[in-house]
């Protein structure tokens, strides 16, 4: 067996032995019923935060109290 044949055989064996994580990701995508994306035009944003309330309510998450939390007045770390 020459060097070239050794590398070809080694690569073939390694490809068969190493688990393929892409197969798992494919199955996860098939189980998902729906993919939802949100398109936001930030040039039309007036800072009312109603999009946050609507999104939180639609997904059953915590709905922020935008009237009293003063989120836009506070300096926040990123």
Backbone atoms as SQL, in Angstrom:
CREATE TABLE atoms (id INTEGER PRIMARY KEY, chain TEXT, resi INTEGER, resn TEXT, atom TEXT, x REAL, y REAL, z REAL);
INSERT INTO atoms VALUES
  (1, 'A', 1, 'UNK', 'N', 0.865, -1.179, 0.000),
  (2, 'A', 1, 'UNK', 'CA', 0.000, 0.000, 0.000),
  (3, 'A', 1, 'UNK', 'C', 0.905, 1.234, 0.000),
  (4, 'A', 2, 'UNK', 'N', 0.722, 2.076, -0.993),
  (5, 'A', 2, 'UNK', 'CA', 1.521, 3.291, -1.056),
  (6, 'A', 2, 'UNK', 'C', 0.880, 4.388, -0.200),
  (7, 'A', 3, 'UNK', 'N', 1.558, 5.495, -0.089),
  (8, 'A', 3, 'UNK', 'CA', 1.109, 6.597, 0.768),
  (9, 'A', 3, 'UNK', 'C', -0.244, 7.153, 0.324),
  (10, 'A', 4, 'UNK', 'N', -0.427, 7.309, -0.962),
  (11, 'A', 4, 'UNK', 'CA', -1.688, 7.853, -1.491),
  (12, 'A', 4, 'UNK', 'C', -2.862, 6.938, -1.150),
  (13, 'A', 5, 'UNK', 'N', -2.685, 5.653, -1.350),
  (14, 'A', 5, 'UNK', 'CA', -3.750, 4.691, -1.047),
  (15, 'A', 5, 'UNK', 'C', -4.044, 4.671, 0.455),
  (16, 'A', 6, 'UNK', 'N', -2.995, 4.840, 1.278),
  (17, 'A', 6, 'UNK', 'CA', -3.189, 4.885, 2.727),
  (18, 'A', 6, 'UNK', 'C', -4.082, 6.060, 3.126),
  (19, 'A', 7, 'UNK', 'N', -3.822, 7.239, 2.561),
  (20, 'A', 7, 'UNK', 'CA', -4.634, 8.413, 2.889),
  (21, 'A', 7, 'UNK', 'C', -6.072, 8.265, 2.398),
  (22, 'A', 8, 'UNK', 'N', -6.259, 7.712, 1.235),
  (23, 'A', 8, 'UNK', 'CA', -7.614, 7.505, 0.711),
  (24, 'A', 8, 'UNK', 'C', -8.379, 6.539, 1.603),
  (25, 'A', 9, 'UNK', 'N', -7.743, 5.448, 1.993),
  (26, 'A', 9, 'UNK', 'CA', -8.392, 4.462, 2.863),
  (27, 'A', 9, 'UNK', 'C', -8.681, 5.057, 4.236),
  (28, 'A', 10, 'UNK', 'N', -7.728, 5.804, 4.783),
  (29, 'A', 10, 'UNK', 'CA', -7.926, 6.428, 6.098),
  (30, 'A', 10, 'UNK', 'C', -9.080, 7.420, 6.077),
  (31, 'A', 11, 'UNK', 'N', -9.172, 8.220, 5.026),
  (32, 'A', 11, 'UNK', 'CA', -10.259, 9.194, 4.920),
  (33, 'A', 11, 'UNK', 'C', -11.606, 8.502, 4.787),
  (34, 'A', 12, 'UNK', 'N', -11.649, 7.404, 4.045),
  (35, 'A', 12, 'UNK', 'CA', -12.896, 6.659, 3.880),
  (36, 'A', 12, 'UNK', 'C', -13.347, 6.061, 5.206),
  (37, 'A', 13, 'UNK', 'N', -12.420, 5.482, 5.942),
  (38, 'A', 13, 'UNK', 'CA', -12.755, 4.896, 7.244),
  (39, 'A', 13, 'UNK', 'C', -13.184, 5.981, 8.218),
  (40, 'A', 14, 'UNK', 'N', -12.469, 7.099, 8.242),
  (41, 'A', 14, 'UNK', 'CA', -12.806, 8.194, 9.160),
  (42, 'A', 14, 'UNK', 'C', -14.186, 8.761, 8.851),
  (43, 'A', 15, 'UNK', 'N', -14.525, 8.878, 7.579),
  (44, 'A', 15, 'UNK', 'CA', -15.840, 9.407, 7.210),
  (45, 'A', 15, 'UNK', 'C', -16.957, 8.479, 7.669),
  (46, 'A', 16, 'UNK', 'N', -16.699, 7.201, 7.706),
  (47, 'A', 16, 'UNK', 'CA', -17.712, 6.253, 8.155),
  (48, 'A', 16, 'UNK', 'C', -17.807, 6.150, 9.664),
  (49, 'A', 17, 'UNK', 'N', -16.718, 6.440, 10.359),
  (50, 'A', 17, 'UNK', 'CA', -16.680, 6.298, 11.813),
  (51, 'A', 17, 'UNK', 'C', -17.171, 7.551, 12.521),
  (52, 'A', 18, 'UNK', 'N', -16.823, 8.720, 12.015),
  (53, 'A', 18, 'UNK', 'CA', -17.196, 9.985, 12.653),
  (54, 'A', 18, 'UNK', 'C', -18.697, 10.191, 12.504),
  (55, 'A', 19, 'UNK', 'N', -19.410, 10.425, 13.623),
  (56, 'A', 19, 'UNK', 'CA', -20.867, 10.627, 13.518),
  (57, 'A', 19, 'UNK', 'C', -21.192, 11.884, 12.726),
  (58, 'A', 20, 'UNK', 'N', -22.239, 11.794, 11.973),
  (59, 'A', 20, 'UNK', 'CA', -22.651, 12.913, 11.128),
  (60, 'A', 20, 'UNK', 'C', -23.761, 13.680, 11.834),
  (61, 'A', 21, 'UNK', 'N', -23.448, 14.856, 12.360),
  (62, 'A', 21, 'UNK', 'CA', -24.426, 15.668, 13.079),
  (63, 'A', 21, 'UNK', 'C', -25.450, 16.299, 12.155),
  (64, 'A', 22, 'UNK', 'N', -25.169, 16.373, 10.870),
  (65, 'A', 22, 'UNK', 'CA', -26.125, 16.960, 9.931),
  (66, 'A', 22, 'UNK', 'C', -27.398, 16.137, 9.831),
  (67, 'A', 23, 'UNK', 'N', -27.298, 14.846, 10.028),
  (68, 'A', 23, 'UNK', 'CA', -28.490, 14.006, 9.977),
  (69, 'A', 23, 'UNK', 'C', -29.436, 14.338, 11.124),
  (70, 'A', 24, 'UNK', 'N', -28.891, 14.609, 12.287),
  (71, 'A', 24, 'UNK', 'CA', -29.723, 14.979, 13.428),
  (72, 'A', 24, 'UNK', 'C', -30.407, 16.317, 13.183),
  (73, 'A', 25, 'UNK', 'N', -29.700, 17.248, 12.613),
  (74, 'A', 25, 'UNK', 'CA', -30.282, 18.556, 12.333),
  (75, 'A', 25, 'UNK', 'C', -31.398, 18.438, 11.310),
  (76, 'A', 26, 'UNK', 'N', -31.247, 17.559, 10.337),
  (77, 'A', 26, 'UNK', 'CA', -32.292, 17.351, 9.340),
  (78, 'A', 26, 'UNK', 'C', -33.570, 16.837, 9.988),
  (79, 'A', 27, 'UNK', 'N', -33.433, 15.901, 10.921),
  (80, 'A', 27, 'UNK', 'CA', -34.612, 15.363, 11.598),
  (81, 'A', 27, 'UNK', 'C', -35.296, 16.424, 12.440),
  (82, 'A', 28, 'UNK', 'N', -34.521, 17.288, 13.065),
  (83, 'A', 28, 'UNK', 'CA', -35.098, 18.349, 13.889),
  (84, 'A', 28, 'UNK', 'C', -35.907, 19.306, 13.032),
  (85, 'A', 29, 'UNK', 'N', -35.438, 19.577, 11.841),
  (86, 'A', 29, 'UNK', 'CA', -36.176, 20.474, 10.956),
  (87, 'A', 29, 'UNK', 'C', -37.495, 19.861, 10.523),
  (88, 'A', 30, 'UNK', 'N', -37.516, 18.566, 10.301),
  (89, 'A', 30, 'UNK', 'CA', -38.741, 17.904, 9.865),
  (90, 'A', 30, 'UNK', 'C', -39.788, 17.878, 10.972),
  (91, 'A', 31, 'UNK', 'N', -39.346, 17.816, 12.234),
  (92, 'A', 31, 'UNK', 'CA', -40.282, 17.791, 13.350),
  (93, 'A', 31, 'UNK', 'C', -40.936, 19.147, 13.577),
  (94, 'A', 32, 'UNK', 'N', -40.262, 20.203, 13.201),
  (95, 'A', 32, 'UNK', 'CA', -40.804, 21.540, 13.378),
  (96, 'A', 32, 'UNK', 'C', -41.991, 21.737, 12.454),
  (97, 'A', 33, 'UNK', 'N', -43.099, 22.188, 13.017),
  (98, 'A', 33, 'UNK', 'CA', -44.307, 22.357, 12.225),
  (99, 'A', 33, 'UNK', 'C', -44.280, 23.639, 11.412),
  (100, 'A', 34, 'UNK', 'N', -43.729, 24.685, 11.989),
  (101, 'A', 34, 'UNK', 'CA', -43.779, 25.970, 11.318),
  (102, 'A', 34, 'UNK', 'C', -42.595, 26.818, 11.752),
  (103, 'A', 35, 'UNK', 'N', -42.047, 27.547, 10.817),
  (104, 'A', 35, 'UNK', 'CA', -40.993, 28.500, 11.137),
  (105, 'A', 35, 'UNK', 'C', -41.582, 29.892, 11.003),
  (106, 'A', 36, 'UNK', 'N', -41.398, 30.678, 12.035),
  (107, 'A', 36, 'UNK', 'CA', -41.972, 32.017, 12.032),
  (108, 'A', 36, 'UNK', 'C', -40.837, 33.027, 12.066),
  (109, 'A', 37, 'UNK', 'N', -40.913, 33.983, 11.197),
  (110, 'A', 37, 'UNK', 'CA', -39.951, 35.073, 11.179),
  (111, 'A', 37, 'UNK', 'C', -40.688, 36.391, 11.270),
  (112, 'A', 38, 'UNK', 'N', -39.994, 37.388, 11.752),
  (113, 'A', 38, 'UNK', 'CA', -40.606, 38.707, 11.881),
  (114, 'A', 38, 'UNK', 'C', -39.760, 39.694, 11.094),
  (115, 'A', 39, 'UNK', 'N', -40.412, 40.425, 10.243),
  (116, 'A', 39, 'UNK', 'CA', -39.738, 41.464, 9.483),
  (117, 'A', 39, 'UNK', 'C', -40.117, 42.804, 10.087),
  (118, 'A', 40, 'UNK', 'N', -39.110, 43.560, 10.492),
  (119, 'A', 40, 'UNK', 'CA', -39.352, 44.847, 11.128),
  (120, 'A', 40, 'UNK', 'C', -38.673, 45.930, 10.307),
  (121, 'A', 41, 'UNK', 'N', -39.432, 46.946, 9.956),
  (122, 'A', 41, 'UNK', 'CA', -38.876, 48.096, 9.250),
  (123, 'A', 41, 'UNK', 'C', -38.499, 49.132, 10.303),
  (124, 'A', 42, 'UNK', 'N', -37.223, 49.159, 10.670),
  (125, 'A', 42, 'UNK', 'CA', -36.783, 50.046, 11.749),
  (126, 'A', 42, 'UNK', 'C', -36.823, 51.515, 11.358),
  (127, 'A', 43, 'UNK', 'N', -36.963, 51.806, 10.084),
  (128, 'A', 43, 'UNK', 'CA', -37.065, 53.209, 9.682),
  (129, 'A', 43, 'UNK', 'C', -38.423, 53.790, 10.040),
  (130, 'A', 44, 'UNK', 'N', -39.394, 52.920, 10.317),
  (131, 'A', 44, 'UNK', 'CA', -40.728, 53.389, 10.686),
  (132, 'A', 44, 'UNK', 'C', -40.974, 53.300, 12.193),
  (133, 'A', 45, 'UNK', 'N', -39.980, 52.870, 12.950),
  (134, 'A', 45, 'UNK', 'CA', -40.120, 52.706, 14.391),
  (135, 'A', 45, 'UNK', 'C', -40.209, 54.068, 15.071),
  (136, 'A', 46, 'UNK', 'N', -41.226, 54.202, 15.946),
  (137, 'A', 46, 'UNK', 'CA', -41.368, 55.444, 16.709),
  (138, 'A', 46, 'UNK', 'C', -41.097, 55.216, 18.191),
  (139, 'A', 47, 'UNK', 'N', -40.674, 53.993, 18.538),
  (140, 'A', 47, 'UNK', 'CA', -40.308, 53.689, 19.912),
  (141, 'A', 47, 'UNK', 'C', -41.467, 53.360, 20.831),
  (142, 'A', 48, 'UNK', 'N', -42.627, 53.015, 20.284),
  (143, 'A', 48, 'UNK', 'CA', -43.796, 52.761, 21.132),
  (144, 'A', 48, 'UNK', 'C', -43.743, 51.391, 21.808),
  (145, 'A', 49, 'UNK', 'N', -42.914, 50.481, 21.299),
  (146, 'A', 49, 'UNK', 'CA', -42.706, 49.146, 21.855),
  (147, 'A', 49, 'UNK', 'C', -43.940, 48.261, 21.778),
  (148, 'A', 50, 'UNK', 'N', -44.929, 48.632, 21.000),
  (149, 'A', 50, 'UNK', 'CA', -46.112, 47.776, 20.869),
  (150, 'A', 50, 'UNK', 'C', -45.760, 46.458, 20.187),
  (151, 'A', 51, 'UNK', 'N', -44.699, 46.438, 19.395),
  (152, 'A', 51, 'UNK', 'CA', -44.266, 45.189, 18.768),
  (153, 'A', 51, 'UNK', 'C', -43.813, 44.184, 19.831),
  (154, 'A', 52, 'UNK', 'N', -43.174, 44.670, 20.903),
  (155, 'A', 52, 'UNK', 'CA', -42.751, 43.795, 21.993),
  (156, 'A', 52, 'UNK', 'C', -43.952, 43.177, 22.690),
  (157, 'A', 53, 'UNK', 'N', -44.956, 43.986, 22.946),
  (158, 'A', 53, 'UNK', 'CA', -46.163, 43.502, 23.616),
  (159, 'A', 53, 'UNK', 'C', -46.871, 42.474, 22.744),
  (160, 'A', 54, 'UNK', 'N', -47.022, 42.768, 21.459),
  (161, 'A', 54, 'UNK', 'CA', -47.718, 41.859, 20.552),
  (162, 'A', 54, 'UNK', 'C', -46.977, 40.532, 20.419),
  (163, 'A', 55, 'UNK', 'N', -45.679, 40.581, 20.295),
  (164, 'A', 55, 'UNK', 'CA', -44.885, 39.360, 20.161),
  (165, 'A', 55, 'UNK', 'C', -44.960, 38.518, 21.435),
  (166, 'A', 56, 'UNK', 'N', -44.816, 39.162, 22.579),
  (167, 'A', 56, 'UNK', 'CA', -44.878, 38.441, 23.851),
  (168, 'A', 56, 'UNK', 'C', -46.240, 37.804, 24.061),
  (169, 'A', 57, 'UNK', 'N', -47.297, 38.520, 23.722),
  (170, 'A', 57, 'UNK', 'CA', -48.647, 37.982, 23.880),
  (171, 'A', 57, 'UNK', 'C', -48.887, 36.821, 22.920),
  (172, 'A', 58, 'UNK', 'N', -48.390, 36.930, 21.706),
  (173, 'A', 58, 'UNK', 'CA', -48.603, 35.880, 20.712),
  (174, 'A', 58, 'UNK', 'C', -47.898, 34.584, 21.087),
  (175, 'A', 59, 'UNK', 'N', -46.732, 34.678, 21.703),
  (176, 'A', 59, 'UNK', 'CA', -45.968, 33.493, 22.054),
  (177, 'A', 59, 'UNK', 'C', -46.164, 33.058, 23.501),
  (178, 'A', 60, 'UNK', 'N', -47.005, 33.763, 24.247),
  (179, 'A', 60, 'UNK', 'CA', -47.275, 33.369, 25.627),
  (180, 'A', 60, 'UNK', 'C', -46.127, 33.654, 26.574),
  (181, 'A', 61, 'UNK', 'N', -45.324, 34.633, 26.265),
  (182, 'A', 61, 'UNK', 'CA', -44.209, 35.016, 27.128),
  (183, 'A', 61, 'UNK', 'C', -44.634, 36.148, 28.055),
  (184, 'A', 62, 'UNK', 'N', -43.695, 36.573, 28.894),
  (185, 'A', 62, 'UNK', 'CA', -43.936, 37.702, 29.777),
  (186, 'A', 62, 'UNK', 'C', -44.207, 38.939, 28.932),
  (187, 'A', 63, 'UNK', 'N', -45.317, 39.596, 29.184),
  (188, 'A', 63, 'UNK', 'CA', -45.674, 40.811, 28.453),
  (189, 'A', 63, 'UNK', 'C', -45.148, 42.004, 29.240),
  (190, 'A', 64, 'UNK', 'N', -44.220, 42.765, 28.664),
  (191, 'A', 64, 'UNK', 'CA', -43.643, 43.890, 29.399),
  (192, 'A', 64, 'UNK', 'C', -44.661, 44.999, 29.626),
  (193, 'A', 65, 'UNK', 'N', -44.540, 45.641, 30.783),
  (194, 'A', 65, 'UNK', 'CA', -45.397, 46.784, 31.089),
  (195, 'A', 65, 'UNK', 'C', -44.708, 48.022, 30.529),
  (196, 'A', 66, 'UNK', 'N', -45.017, 48.354, 29.299),
  (197, 'A', 66, 'UNK', 'CA', -44.302, 49.435, 28.625),
  (198, 'A', 66, 'UNK', 'C', -44.680, 50.810, 29.144),
  (199, 'A', 67, 'UNK', 'N', -45.756, 50.883, 29.904),
  (200, 'A', 67, 'UNK', 'CA', -46.196, 52.176, 30.440),
  (201, 'A', 67, 'UNK', 'C', -45.303, 52.645, 31.588),
  (202, 'A', 68, 'UNK', 'N', -44.844, 51.711, 32.421),
  (203, 'A', 68, 'UNK', 'CA', -44.160, 52.113, 33.656),
  (204, 'A', 68, 'UNK', 'C', -42.727, 51.607, 33.805),
  (205, 'A', 69, 'UNK', 'N', -42.204, 50.825, 32.877),
  (206, 'A', 69, 'UNK', 'CA', -40.874, 50.257, 33.114),
  (207, 'A', 69, 'UNK', 'C', -39.717, 51.192, 32.753),
  (208, 'A', 70, 'UNK', 'N', -39.985, 52.291, 32.075),
  (209, 'A', 70, 'UNK', 'CA', -38.964, 53.292, 31.736),
  (210, 'A', 70, 'UNK', 'C', -37.734, 52.684, 31.061),
  (211, 'A', 71, 'UNK', 'N', -37.933, 51.680, 30.236),
  (212, 'A', 71, 'UNK', 'CA', -36.813, 50.992, 29.589),
  (213, 'A', 71, 'UNK', 'C', -36.041, 51.902, 28.650),
  (214, 'A', 72, 'UNK', 'N', -36.711, 52.830, 28.019),
  (215, 'A', 72, 'UNK', 'CA', -36.019, 53.702, 27.073),
  (216, 'A', 72, 'UNK', 'C', -35.294, 54.849, 27.761),
  (217, 'A', 73, 'UNK', 'N', -35.636, 55.125, 29.005),
  (218, 'A', 73, 'UNK', 'CA', -34.983, 56.203, 29.740),
  (219, 'A', 73, 'UNK', 'C', -33.725, 55.733, 30.462),
  (220, 'A', 74, 'UNK', 'N', -33.603, 54.439, 30.710),
  (221, 'A', 74, 'UNK', 'CA', -32.459, 53.895, 31.436),
  (222, 'A', 74, 'UNK', 'C', -31.290, 53.646, 30.499),
  (223, 'A', 75, 'UNK', 'N', -30.090, 53.808, 31.022),
  (224, 'A', 75, 'UNK', 'CA', -28.885, 53.449, 30.283),
  (225, 'A', 75, 'UNK', 'C', -28.639, 51.969, 30.543),
  (226, 'A', 76, 'UNK', 'N', -28.579, 51.206, 29.458),
  (227, 'A', 76, 'UNK', 'CA', -28.417, 49.762, 29.590),
  (228, 'A', 76, 'UNK', 'C', -27.093, 49.328, 28.986),
  (229, 'A', 77, 'UNK', 'N', -26.513, 48.294, 29.583),
  (230, 'A', 77, 'UNK', 'CA', -25.301, 47.691, 29.032),
  (231, 'A', 77, 'UNK', 'C', -25.700, 46.738, 27.920),
  (232, 'A', 78, 'UNK', 'N', -24.848, 46.653, 26.914),
  (233, 'A', 78, 'UNK', 'CA', -25.129, 45.720, 25.828),
  (234, 'A', 78, 'UNK', 'C', -24.380, 44.440, 26.011);
